[in-house]
Amino acid sequence: MVNYEKFTAEVAKRLREQRWTRQKLADATVNLKSGNPYSVDTVNSFMQGKRISDDVANAIAKALDIPEHMAS
């Protein structure tokens, strides 16, 4: 299992820099299976370490223009 501690720290930093809420981040993500954005609950769970998912990490990385290697 991947440790996302550094990645979530980078996400939090970028959210502050861009003045984005987690809701705005969720709206900017795309679930590749459904084509819909991830819910804010899913993003919150990921950021809190409650729901670990490579798909969510990659969607967040793409939304915030974070290099993909940091999300895996």
PDB file of N, CA, C and O in Angstrom:
ATOM      1  N   MET A   1       0.847  -1.193   0.000  1.00  0.00           N
ATOM      2  CA  MET A   1       0.000   0.000   0.000  1.00  0.00           C
ATOM      3  C   MET A   1       0.888   1.249   0.000  1.00  0.00           C
ATOM      4  O   MET A   1       1.905   1.304   0.691  1.00  0.00           O
ATOM      5  N   VAL A   2       0.495   2.217  -0.763  1.00  0.00           N
ATOM      6  CA  VAL A   2       1.250   3.449  -0.902  1.00  0.00           C
ATOM      7  C   VAL A   2       0.995   4.352   0.299  1.00  0.00           C
ATOM      8  O   VAL A   2      -0.129   4.445   0.792  1.00  0.00           O
ATOM      9  N   ASN A   3       2.047   5.012   0.761  1.00  0.00           N
ATOM     10  CA  ASN A   3       1.906   5.996   1.828  1.00  0.00           C
ATOM     11  C   ASN A   3       1.687   7.358   1.169  1.00  0.00           C
ATOM     12  O   ASN A   3       2.565   7.864   0.470  1.00  0.00           O
ATOM     13  N   TYR A   4       0.535   7.934   1.391  1.00  0.00           N
ATOM     14  CA  TYR A   4       0.165   9.191   0.741  1.00  0.00           C
ATOM     15  C   TYR A   4       0.431  10.417   1.612  1.00  0.00           C
ATOM     16  O   TYR A   4      -0.081  11.498   1.320  1.00  0.00           O
ATOM     17  N   GLU A   5       1.217  10.270   2.672  1.00  0.00           N
ATOM     18  CA  GLU A   5       1.436  11.372   3.604  1.00  0.00           C
ATOM     19  C   GLU A   5       2.051  12.602   2.913  1.00  0.00           C
ATOM     20  O   GLU A   5       1.566  13.719   3.095  1.00  0.00           O
ATOM     21  N   LYS A   6       3.107  12.400   2.127  1.00  0.00           N
ATOM     22  CA  LYS A   6       3.732  13.534   1.422  1.00  0.00           C
ATOM     23  C   LYS A   6       2.797  14.105   0.367  1.00  0.00           C
ATOM     24  O   LYS A   6       2.739  15.318   0.163  1.00  0.00           O
ATOM     25  N   PHE A   7       2.072  13.225  -0.295  1.00  0.00           N
ATOM     26  CA  PHE A   7       1.137  13.678  -1.327  1.00  0.00           C
ATOM     27  C   PHE A   7       0.029  14.540  -0.726  1.00  0.00           C
ATOM     28  O   PHE A   7      -0.271  15.612  -1.251  1.00  0.00           O
ATOM     29  N   THR A   8      -0.580  14.086   0.367  1.00  0.00           N
ATOM     30  CA  THR A   8      -1.658  14.872   0.971  1.00  0.00           C
ATOM     31  C   THR A   8      -1.132  16.199   1.512  1.00  0.00           C
ATOM     32  O   THR A   8      -1.854  17.196   1.513  1.00  0.00           O
ATOM     33  N   ALA A   9       0.126  16.220   1.973  1.00  0.00           N
ATOM     34  CA  ALA A   9       0.722  17.488   2.411  1.00  0.00           C
ATOM     35  C   ALA A   9       0.863  18.447   1.223  1.00  0.00           C
ATOM     36  O   ALA A   9       0.606  19.643   1.352  1.00  0.00           O
ATOM     37  N   GLU A  10       1.268  17.920   0.078  1.00  0.00           N
ATOM     38  CA  GLU A  10       1.381  18.739  -1.131  1.00  0.00           C
ATOM     39  C   GLU A  10       0.005  19.233  -1.585  1.00  0.00           C
ATOM     40  O   GLU A  10      -0.139  20.379  -2.009  1.00  0.00           O
ATOM     41  N   VAL A  11      -0.994  18.371  -1.495  1.00  0.00           N
ATOM     42  CA  VAL A  11      -2.358  18.768  -1.852  1.00  0.00           C
ATOM     43  C   VAL A  11      -2.822  19.903  -0.946  1.00  0.00           C
ATOM     44  O   VAL A  11      -3.353  20.903  -1.427  1.00  0.00           O
ATOM     45  N   ALA A  12      -2.628  19.755   0.348  1.00  0.00           N
ATOM     46  CA  ALA A  12      -3.046  20.794   1.301  1.00  0.00           C
ATOM     47  C   ALA A  12      -2.341  22.115   1.001  1.00  0.00           C
ATOM     48  O   ALA A  12      -2.956  23.180   1.063  1.00  0.00           O
ATOM     49  N   LYS A  13      -1.054  22.044   0.679  1.00  0.00           N
ATOM     50  CA  LYS A  13      -0.290  23.251   0.335  1.00  0.00           C
ATOM     51  C   LYS A  13      -0.871  23.925  -0.901  1.00  0.00           C
ATOM     52  O   LYS A  13      -1.052  25.143  -0.924  1.00  0.00           O
ATOM     53  N   ARG A  14      -1.158  23.142  -1.912  1.00  0.00           N
ATOM     54  CA  ARG A  14      -1.696  23.718  -3.157  1.00  0.00           C
ATOM     55  C   ARG A  14      -3.101  24.281  -2.966  1.00  0.00           C
ATOM     56  O   ARG A  14      -3.456  25.298  -3.562  1.00  0.00           O
ATOM     57  N   LEU A  15      -3.891  23.617  -2.136  1.00  0.00           N
ATOM     58  CA  LEU A  15      -5.228  24.145  -1.858  1.00  0.00           C
ATOM     59  C   LEU A  15      -5.127  25.521  -1.203  1.00  0.00           C
ATOM     60  O   LEU A  15      -5.868  26.438  -1.553  1.00  0.00           O
ATOM     61  N   ARG A  16      -4.205  25.656  -0.253  1.00  0.00           N
ATOM     62  CA  ARG A  16      -4.009  26.962   0.393  1.00  0.00           C
ATOM     63  C   ARG A  16      -3.528  28.007  -0.612  1.00  0.00           C
ATOM     64  O   ARG A  16      -4.036  29.127  -0.643  1.00  0.00           O
ATOM     65  N   GLU A  17      -2.548  27.635  -1.433  1.00  0.00           N
ATOM     66  CA  GLU A  17      -1.992  28.583  -2.409  1.00  0.00           C
ATOM     67  C   GLU A  17      -3.044  29.055  -3.410  1.00  0.00           C
ATOM     68  O   GLU A  17      -3.072  30.227  -3.787  1.00  0.00           O
ATOM     69  N   GLN A  18      -3.897  28.144  -3.832  1.00  0.00           N
ATOM     70  CA  GLN A  18      -4.898  28.478  -4.841  1.00  0.00           C
ATOM     71  C   GLN A  18      -6.216  28.956  -4.222  1.00  0.00           C
ATOM     72  O   GLN A  18      -7.152  29.338  -4.923  1.00  0.00           O
ATOM     73  N   ARG A  19      -6.257  28.921  -2.892  1.00  0.00           N
ATOM     74  CA  ARG A  19      -7.467  29.310  -2.159  1.00  0.00           C
ATOM     75  C   ARG A  19      -8.677  28.493  -2.599  1.00  0.00           C
ATOM     76  O   ARG A  19      -9.775  29.012  -2.802  1.00  0.00           O
ATOM     77  N   TRP A  20      -8.429  27.197  -2.735  1.00  0.00           N
ATOM     78  CA  TRP A  20      -9.489  26.257  -3.094  1.00  0.00           C
ATOM     79  C   TRP A  20     -10.004  25.578  -1.841  1.00  0.00           C
ATOM     80  O   TRP A  20      -9.248  25.318  -0.905  1.00  0.00           O
ATOM     81  N   THR A  21     -11.281  25.298  -1.832  1.00  0.00           N
ATOM     82  CA  THR A  21     -11.866  24.455  -0.794  1.00  0.00           C
ATOM     83  C   THR A  21     -11.799  23.009  -1.269  1.00  0.00           C
ATOM     84  O   THR A  21     -11.527  22.738  -2.439  1.00  0.00           O
ATOM     85  N   ARG A  22     -12.045  22.102  -0.364  1.00  0.00           N
ATOM     86  CA  ARG A  22     -12.102  20.696  -0.785  1.00  0.00           C
ATOM     87  C   ARG A  22     -13.299  20.456  -1.699  1.00  0.00           C
ATOM     88  O   ARG A  22     -13.263  19.551  -2.533  1.00  0.00           O
ATOM     89  N   GLN A  23     -14.349  21.244  -1.558  1.00  0.00           N
ATOM     90  CA  GLN A  23     -15.489  21.131  -2.467  1.00  0.00           C
ATOM     91  C   GLN A  23     -15.066  21.498  -3.888  1.00  0.00           C
ATOM     92  O   GLN A  23     -15.419  20.803  -4.841  1.00  0.00           O
ATOM     93  N   LYS A  24     -14.317  22.581  -4.030  1.00  0.00           N
ATOM     94  CA  LYS A  24     -13.853  22.980  -5.355  1.00  0.00           C
ATOM     95  C   LYS A  24     -12.919  21.927  -5.931  1.00  0.00           C
ATOM     96  O   LYS A  24     -12.962  21.640  -7.127  1.00  0.00           O
ATOM     97  N   LEU A  25     -12.070  21.349  -5.076  1.00  0.00           N
ATOM     98  CA  LEU A  25     -11.190  20.269  -5.524  1.00  0.00           C
ATOM     99  C   LEU A  25     -12.007  19.083  -6.000  1.00  0.00           C
ATOM    100  O   LEU A  25     -11.738  18.529  -7.066  1.00  0.00           O
ATOM    101  N   ALA A  26     -12.997  18.693  -5.224  1.00  0.00           N
ATOM    102  CA  ALA A  26     -13.846  17.563  -5.611  1.00  0.00           C
ATOM    103  C   ALA A  26     -14.507  17.835  -6.962  1.00  0.00           C
ATOM    104  O   ALA A  26     -14.566  16.950  -7.815  1.00  0.00           O
ATOM    105  N   ASP A  27     -14.995  19.035  -7.151  1.00  0.00           N
ATOM    106  CA  ASP A  27     -15.648  19.394  -8.417  1.00  0.00           C
ATOM    107  C   ASP A  27     -14.682  19.322  -9.603  1.00  0.00           C
ATOM    108  O   ASP A  27     -15.105  19.098 -10.737  1.00  0.00           O
ATOM    109  N   ALA A  28     -13.384  19.514  -9.341  1.00  0.00           N
ATOM    110  CA  ALA A  28     -12.378  19.514 -10.410  1.00  0.00           C
ATOM    111  C   ALA A  28     -11.842  18.113 -10.726  1.00  0.00           C
ATOM    112  O   ALA A  28     -11.130  17.929 -11.714  1.00  0.00           O
ATOM    113  N   THR A  29     -12.181  17.135  -9.894  1.00  0.00           N
ATOM    114  CA  THR A  29     -11.707  15.769 -10.138  1.00  0.00           C
ATOM    115  C   THR A  29     -12.637  15.054 -11.104  1.00  0.00           C
ATOM    116  O   THR A  29     -13.781  15.459 -11.310  1.00  0.00           O
ATOM    117  N   VAL A  30     -12.117  13.975 -11.696  1.00  0.00           N
ATOM    118  CA  VAL A  30     -12.936  13.164 -12.596  1.00  0.00           C
ATOM    119  C   VAL A  30     -12.713  11.696 -12.266  1.00  0.00           C
ATOM    120  O   VAL A  30     -11.588  11.197 -12.300  1.00  0.00           O
ATOM    121  N   ASN A  31     -13.806  11.016 -11.945  1.00  0.00           N
ATOM    122  CA  ASN A  31     -13.764   9.576 -11.738  1.00  0.00           C
ATOM    123  C   ASN A  31     -13.726   8.941 -13.121  1.00  0.00           C
ATOM    124  O   ASN A  31     -14.684   9.050 -13.886  1.00  0.00           O
ATOM    125  N   LEU A  32     -12.626   8.283 -13.438  1.00  0.00           N
ATOM    126  CA  LEU A  32     -12.461   7.743 -14.791  1.00  0.00           C
ATOM    127  C   LEU A  32     -13.459   6.637 -15.107  1.00  0.00           C
ATOM    128  O   LEU A  32     -13.728   6.368 -16.278  1.00  0.00           O
ATOM    129  N   LYS A  33     -14.010   5.994 -14.088  1.00  0.00           N
ATOM    130  CA  LYS A  33     -14.980   4.927 -14.331  1.00  0.00           C
ATOM    131  C   LYS A  33     -16.354   5.474 -14.685  1.00  0.00           C
ATOM    132  O   LYS A  33     -17.028   4.950 -15.571  1.00  0.00           O
ATOM    133  N   SER A  34     -16.766   6.529 -13.991  1.00  0.00           N
ATOM    134  CA  SER A  34     -18.110   7.066 -14.231  1.00  0.00           C
ATOM    135  C   SER A  34     -18.100   8.358 -15.051  1.00  0.00           C
ATOM    136  O   SER A  34     -19.106   8.722 -15.658  1.00  0.00           O
ATOM    137  N   GLY A  35     -16.958   9.043 -15.063  1.00  0.00           N
ATOM    138  CA  GLY A  35     -16.882  10.318 -15.767  1.00  0.00           C
ATOM    139  C   GLY A  35     -17.393  11.481 -14.939  1.00  0.00           C
ATOM    140  O   GLY A  35     -17.370  12.624 -15.395  1.00  0.00           O
ATOM    141  N   ASN A  36     -17.848  11.206 -13.742  1.00  0.00           N
ATOM    142  CA  ASN A  36     -18.363  12.240 -12.852  1.00  0.00           C
ATOM    143  C   ASN A  36     -17.297  12.659 -11.845  1.00  0.00           C
ATOM    144  O   ASN A  36     -16.341  11.919 -11.615  1.00  0.00           O
ATOM    145  N   PRO A  37     -17.450  13.835 -11.243  1.00  0.00           N
ATOM    146  CA  PRO A  37     -16.504  14.243 -10.199  1.00  0.00           C
ATOM    147  C   PRO A  37     -16.652  13.348  -8.963  1.00  0.00           C
ATOM    148  O   PRO A  37     -17.718  12.789  -8.703  1.00  0.00           O
ATOM    149  N   TYR A  38     -15.560  13.231  -8.216  1.00  0.00           N
ATOM    150  CA  TYR A  38     -15.645  12.556  -6.923  1.00  0.00           C
ATOM    151  C   TYR A  38     -16.399  13.462  -5.962  1.00  0.00           C
ATOM    152  O   TYR A  38     -16.408  14.681  -6.132  1.00  0.00           O
ATOM    153  N   SER A  39     -17.021  12.882  -4.973  1.00  0.00           N
ATOM    154  CA  SER A  39     -17.754  13.676  -3.988  1.00  0.00           C
ATOM    155  C   SER A  39     -16.777  14.310  -3.007  1.00  0.00           C
ATOM    156  O   SER A  39     -15.650  13.840  -2.846  1.00  0.00           O
ATOM    157  N   VAL A  40     -17.214  15.372  -2.359  1.00  0.00           N
ATOM    158  CA  VAL A  40     -16.380  16.015  -1.352  1.00  0.00           C
ATOM    159  C   VAL A  40     -16.136  15.047  -0.193  1.00  0.00           C
ATOM    160  O   VAL A  40     -15.078  15.101   0.434  1.00  0.00           O
ATOM    161  N   ASP A  41     -17.083  14.173   0.100  1.00  0.00           N
ATOM    162  CA  ASP A  41     -16.882  13.170   1.156  1.00  0.00           C
ATOM    163  C   ASP A  41     -15.739  12.226   0.801  1.00  0.00           C
ATOM    164  O   ASP A  41     -14.945  11.857   1.667  1.00  0.00           O
ATOM    165  N   THR A  42     -15.653  11.836  -0.461  1.00  0.00           N
ATOM    166  CA  THR A  42     -14.565  10.965  -0.915  1.00  0.00           C
ATOM    167  C   THR A  42     -13.228  11.688  -0.794  1.00  0.00           C
ATOM    168  O   THR A  42     -12.253  11.109  -0.316  1.00  0.00           O
ATOM    169  N   VAL A  43     -13.174  12.942  -1.222  1.00  0.00           N
ATOM    170  CA  VAL A  43     -11.946  13.726  -1.120  1.00  0.00           C
ATOM    171  C   VAL A  43     -11.556  13.900   0.344  1.00  0.00           C
ATOM    172  O   VAL A  43     -10.388  13.734   0.695  1.00  0.00           O
ATOM    173  N   ASN A  44     -12.511  14.229   1.194  1.00  0.00           N
ATOM    174  CA  ASN A  44     -12.223  14.384   2.625  1.00  0.00           C
ATOM    175  C   ASN A  44     -11.703  13.082   3.223  1.00  0.00           C
ATOM    176  O   ASN A  44     -10.728  13.088   3.975  1.00  0.00           O
ATOM    177  N   SER A  45     -12.341  11.984   2.897  1.00  0.00           N
ATOM    178  CA  SER A  45     -11.908  10.681   3.418  1.00  0.00           C
ATOM    179  C   SER A  45     -10.500  10.350   2.957  1.00  0.00           C
ATOM    180  O   SER A  45      -9.702   9.827   3.737  1.00  0.00           O
ATOM    181  N   PHE A  46     -10.183  10.643   1.712  1.00  0.00           N
ATOM    182  CA  PHE A  46      -8.832  10.408   1.207  1.00  0.00           C
ATOM    183  C   PHE A  46      -7.827  11.275   1.963  1.00  0.00           C
ATOM    184  O   PHE A  46      -6.795  10.779   2.414  1.00  0.00           O
ATOM    185  N   MET A  47      -8.123  12.556   2.101  1.00  0.00           N
ATOM    186  CA  MET A  47      -7.196  13.477   2.754  1.00  0.00           C
ATOM    187  C   MET A  47      -6.977  13.124   4.223  1.00  0.00           C
ATOM    188  O   MET A  47      -5.917  13.415   4.778  1.00  0.00           O
ATOM    189  N   GLN A  48      -7.964  12.504   4.853  1.00  0.00           N
ATOM    190  CA  GLN A  48      -7.850  12.108   6.260  1.00  0.00           C
ATOM    191  C   GLN A  48      -7.259  10.711   6.414  1.00  0.00           C
ATOM    192  O   GLN A  48      -7.080  10.231   7.533  1.00  0.00           O
ATOM    193  N   GLY A  49      -6.957  10.062   5.298  1.00  0.00           N
ATOM    194  CA  GLY A  49      -6.374   8.734   5.353  1.00  0.00           C
ATOM    195  C   GLY A  49      -7.365   7.625   5.639  1.00  0.00           C
ATOM    196  O   GLY A  49      -6.970   6.500   5.942  1.00  0.00           O
ATOM    197  N   LYS A  50      -8.643   7.930   5.546  1.00  0.00           N
ATOM    198  CA  LYS A  50      -9.682   6.931   5.830  1.00  0.00           C
ATOM    199  C   LYS A  50     -10.007   6.084   4.610  1.00  0.00           C
ATOM    200  O   LYS A  50     -10.424   4.934   4.747  1.00  0.00           O
ATOM    201  N   ARG A  51      -9.822   6.636   3.429  1.00  0.00           N
ATOM    202  CA  ARG A  51     -10.113   5.920   2.182  1.00  0.00           C
ATOM    203  C   ARG A  51      -8.925   6.126   1.247  1.00  0.00           C
ATOM    204  O   ARG A  51      -8.756   7.190   0.651  1.00  0.00           O
ATOM    205  N   ILE A  52      -8.117   5.090   1.137  1.00  0.00           N
ATOM    206  CA  ILE A  52      -6.920   5.163   0.307  1.00  0.00           C
ATOM    207  C   ILE A  52      -7.247   4.580  -1.060  1.00  0.00           C
ATOM    208  O   ILE A  52      -7.707   3.443  -1.169  1.00  0.00           O
ATOM    209  N   SER A  53      -7.005   5.367  -2.095  1.00  0.00           N
ATOM    210  CA  SER A  53      -7.342   4.937  -3.443  1.00  0.00           C
ATOM    211  C   SER A  53      -6.395   5.590  -4.448  1.00  0.00           C
ATOM    212  O   SER A  53      -6.242   6.811  -4.474  1.00  0.00           O
ATOM    213  N   ASP A  54      -5.763   4.755  -5.274  1.00  0.00           N
ATOM    214  CA  ASP A  54      -4.910   5.292  -6.334  1.00  0.00           C
ATOM    215  C   ASP A  54      -5.724   6.129  -7.312  1.00  0.00           C
ATOM    216  O   ASP A  54      -5.240   7.149  -7.803  1.00  0.00           O
ATOM    217  N   ASP A  55      -6.951   5.714  -7.599  1.00  0.00           N
ATOM    218  CA  ASP A  55      -7.799   6.455  -8.541  1.00  0.00           C
ATOM    219  C   ASP A  55      -8.090   7.865  -8.022  1.00  0.00           C
ATOM    220  O   ASP A  55      -8.016   8.835  -8.776  1.00  0.00           O
ATOM    221  N   VAL A  56      -8.418   7.973  -6.743  1.00  0.00           N
ATOM    222  CA  VAL A  56      -8.705   9.288  -6.157  1.00  0.00           C
ATOM    223  C   VAL A  56      -7.428  10.127  -6.148  1.00  0.00           C
ATOM    224  O   VAL A  56      -7.466  11.312  -6.479  1.00  0.00           O
ATOM    225  N   ALA A  57      -6.311   9.529  -5.775  1.00  0.00           N
ATOM    226  CA  ALA A  57      -5.034  10.251  -5.746  1.00  0.00           C
ATOM    227  C   ALA A  57      -4.696  10.793  -7.129  1.00  0.00           C
ATOM    228  O   ALA A  57      -4.304  11.952  -7.264  1.00  0.00           O
ATOM    229  N   ASN A  58      -4.843   9.975  -8.140  1.00  0.00           N
ATOM    230  CA  ASN A  58      -4.527  10.415  -9.500  1.00  0.00           C
ATOM    231  C   ASN A  58      -5.468  11.522  -9.971  1.00  0.00           C
ATOM    232  O   ASN A  58      -5.037  12.447 -10.659  1.00  0.00           O
ATOM    233  N   ALA A  59      -6.733  11.438  -9.612  1.00  0.00           N
ATOM    234  CA  ALA A  59      -7.692  12.477  -9.996  1.00  0.00           C
ATOM    235  C   ALA A  59      -7.364  13.803  -9.310  1.00  0.00           C
ATOM    236  O   ALA A  59      -7.456  14.866  -9.923  1.00  0.00           O
ATOM    237  N   ILE A  60      -6.982  13.730  -8.040  1.00  0.00           N
ATOM    238  CA  ILE A  60      -6.598  14.940  -7.305  1.00  0.00           C
ATOM    239  C   ILE A  60      -5.330  15.529  -7.914  1.00  0.00           C
ATOM    240  O   ILE A  60      -5.237  16.741  -8.108  1.00  0.00           O
ATOM    241  N   ALA A  61      -4.357  14.676  -8.214  1.00  0.00           N
ATOM    242  CA  ALA A  61      -3.103  15.146  -8.809  1.00  0.00           C
ATOM    243  C   ALA A  61      -3.371  15.863 -10.131  1.00  0.00           C
ATOM    244  O   ALA A  61      -2.807  16.925 -10.397  1.00  0.00           O
ATOM    245  N   LYS A  62      -4.214  15.287 -10.935  1.00  0.00           N
ATOM    246  CA  LYS A  62      -4.531  15.902 -12.236  1.00  0.00           C
ATOM    247  C   LYS A  62      -5.241  17.250 -12.040  1.00  0.00           C
ATOM    248  O   LYS A  62      -4.939  18.219 -12.736  1.00  0.00           O
ATOM    249  N   ALA A  63      -6.172  17.306 -11.103  1.00  0.00           N
ATOM    250  CA  ALA A  63      -6.930  18.539 -10.861  1.00  0.00           C
ATOM    251  C   ALA A  63      -6.030  19.670 -10.376  1.00  0.00           C
ATOM    252  O   ALA A  63      -6.270  20.835 -10.690  1.00  0.00           O
ATOM    253  N   LEU A  64      -4.985  19.326  -9.606  1.00  0.00           N
ATOM    254  CA  LEU A  64      -4.095  20.347  -9.046  1.00  0.00           C
ATOM    255  C   LEU A  64      -2.773  20.475  -9.800  1.00  0.00           C
ATOM    256  O   LEU A  64      -1.879  21.208  -9.378  1.00  0.00           O
ATOM    257  N   ASP A  65      -2.655  19.757 -10.919  1.00  0.00           N
ATOM    258  CA  ASP A  65      -1.438  19.783 -11.722  1.00  0.00           C
ATOM    259  C   ASP A  65      -0.211  19.380 -10.905  1.00  0.00           C
ATOM    260  O   ASP A  65       0.846  20.007 -10.984  1.00  0.00           O
ATOM    261  N   ILE A  66      -0.381  18.318 -10.119  1.00  0.00           N
ATOM    262  CA  ILE A  66       0.718  17.738  -9.346  1.00  0.00           C
ATOM    263  C   ILE A  66       1.272  16.588 -10.179  1.00  0.00           C
ATOM    264  O   ILE A  66       0.495  15.800 -10.719  1.00  0.00           O
ATOM    265  N   PRO A  67       2.605  16.469 -10.298  1.00  0.00           N
ATOM    266  CA  PRO A  67       3.168  15.365 -11.082  1.00  0.00           C
ATOM    267  C   PRO A  67       2.614  14.003 -10.632  1.00  0.00           C
ATOM    268  O   PRO A  67       2.502  13.718  -9.440  1.00  0.00           O
ATOM    269  N   GLU A  68       2.280  13.195 -11.607  1.00  0.00           N
ATOM    270  CA  GLU A  68       1.621  11.914 -11.327  1.00  0.00           C
ATOM    271  C   GLU A  68       2.461  11.012 -10.424  1.00  0.00           C
ATOM    272  O   GLU A  68       1.906  10.253  -9.629  1.00  0.00           O
ATOM    273  N   HIS A  69       3.786  11.083 -10.533  1.00  0.00           N
ATOM    274  CA  HIS A  69       4.634  10.213  -9.715  1.00  0.00           C
ATOM    275  C   HIS A  69       4.468  10.489  -8.221  1.00  0.00           C
ATOM    276  O   HIS A  69       4.746   9.617  -7.398  1.00  0.00           O
ATOM    277  N   MET A  70       4.017  11.697  -7.863  1.00  0.00           N
ATOM    278  CA  MET A  70       3.803  12.011  -6.445  1.00  0.00           C
ATOM    279  C   MET A  70       2.531  11.354  -5.918  1.00  0.00           C
ATOM    280  O   MET A  70       2.353  11.231  -4.707  1.00  0.00           O
ATOM    281  N   ALA A  71       1.647  10.931  -6.821  1.00  0.00           N
ATOM    282  CA  ALA A  71       0.367  10.356  -6.412  1.00  0.00           C
ATOM    283  C   ALA A  71       0.409   8.840  -6.383  1.00  0.00           C
ATOM    284  O   ALA A  71      -0.624   8.197  -6.194  1.00  0.00           O
ATOM    285  N   SER A  72       1.585   8.262  -6.567  1.00  0.00           N
ATOM    286  CA  SER A  72       1.638   6.800  -6.541  1.00  0.00           C
ATOM    287  C   SER A  72       2.839   6.310  -5.767  1.00  0.00           C
ATOM    288  O   SER A  72       3.042   5.103  -5.642  1.00  0.00           O
TER     289      SER A  72
END
